Amino acid sequence: MKKGSSDRLTPTQQAEIEALAALPDDQIDTRDMLEVRDWSGARRGLFFRPIKQQLTLRIDADVIAWFKRHTPNGEGYQTRINRALREYVEQHTSTPSDSDRS
């Protein structure tokens, strides 16, 4: 993926950002910003990319074959495996309410 270049902030811009960061949320004037109400065209994770770690992992051949067969065009089977593992982790991660029942 090609990374875009961004120019460094000027000292004035940096000072403005620092001044805004120091303000409580209720004191920041957002009246000139349009409120976004329609999120139907939004794409999840467009700008966030988690850090990947390269490793060697032995997975049964039939499992790999299944992911390769069931992967739509434009997406790699490794991405699908990663997504399946992430969903598993999210489903099996304890929430505070789960630990209260122990």
C-alpha positions in Angstrom: 0.0 0.0 0.0 1.4 3.4 -1.0 1.7 5.8 1.9 0.7 9.4 1.2 3.0 12.2 2.2 2.0 14.9 4.5 3.6 18.3 5.1 4.8 19.2 8.6 2.7 21.6 10.6 3.7 25.2 10.8 4.5 26.5 14.3 1.2 28.4 14.2 -0.8 25.3 13.2 1.0 23.3 16.0 0.2 26.0 18.5 -3.5 26.0 17.5 -3.7 22.2 17.8 -2.1 22.4 21.3 -4.5 25.1 22.4 -7.5 23.1 21.2 -6.2 19.9 22.9 -5.9 21.8 26.2 -9.6 22.9 26.1 -12.4 20.8 27.6 -14.7 19.4 24.9 -17.6 21.7 25.8 -15.5 24.8 25.2 -14.5 23.9 21.6 -16.7 25.7 19.1 -17.9 23.2 16.4 -20.8 25.3 15.0 -19.0 25.7 11.6 -18.6 21.9 11.2 -21.4 20.0 9.4 -22.9 17.2 11.3 -22.6 13.9 9.5 -25.9 12.0 9.7 -25.5 9.6 6.8 -22.8 7.0 7.3 -24.0 4.6 4.7 -21.0 5.2 2.5 -18.5 4.9 5.3 -15.8 2.3 5.2 -14.6 0.6 8.3 -10.8 0.6 8.9 -10.0 2.8 5.9 -7.3 4.7 7.7 -6.5 2.4 10.6 -4.2 -0.5 9.9 -3.1 -2.7 12.8 0.5 -3.7 13.1 1.1 -7.1 11.4 3.7 -9.6 12.6 5.2 -12.1 10.1 5.5 -15.6 11.3 5.5 -19.2 10.2 2.4 -21.1 11.2 1.5 -24.7 10.3 -2.2 -25.1 9.4 -3.8 -28.2 8.1 -3.9 -28.4 4.3 -7.6 -28.9 4.1 -8.2 -25.7 6.2 -6.0 -23.7 3.8 -7.7 -25.1 0.8 -11.1 -24.2 2.2 -10.0 -20.6 2.8 -8.6 -20.4 -0.7 -11.8 -21.8 -2.3 -14.0 -19.5 -0.3 -12.1 -16.2 -0.8 -13.8 -13.7 -3.1 -11.8 -11.9 -5.8 -9.6 -9.1 -4.6 -9.1 -10.4 -1.1 -6.4 -12.8 0.0 -7.0 -16.0 1.9 -4.6 -14.9 4.6 -6.8 -11.8 5.2 -9.7 -14.1 5.6 -7.9 -16.3 8.0 -6.8 -13.3 10.0 -10.4 -12.1 10.1 -11.7 -15.5 11.3 -9.0 -15.5 14.0 -9.9 -12.0 15.1 -13.6 -12.8 15.3 -12.8 -15.8 17.4 -10.7 -13.8 19.8 -13.4 -11.1 20.1 -16.0 -13.7 20.8 -13.9 -15.3 23.5 -12.5 -12.2 25.2 -13.9 -11.6 28.7 -15.8 -8.5 29.3 -16.0 -6.9 32.8 -19.6 -8.3 33.1 -18.3 -11.8 32.3 -15.7 -11.7 35.1 -18.4 -10.5 37.6 -20.2 -13.8 37.3 -17.1 -15.9 38.3 
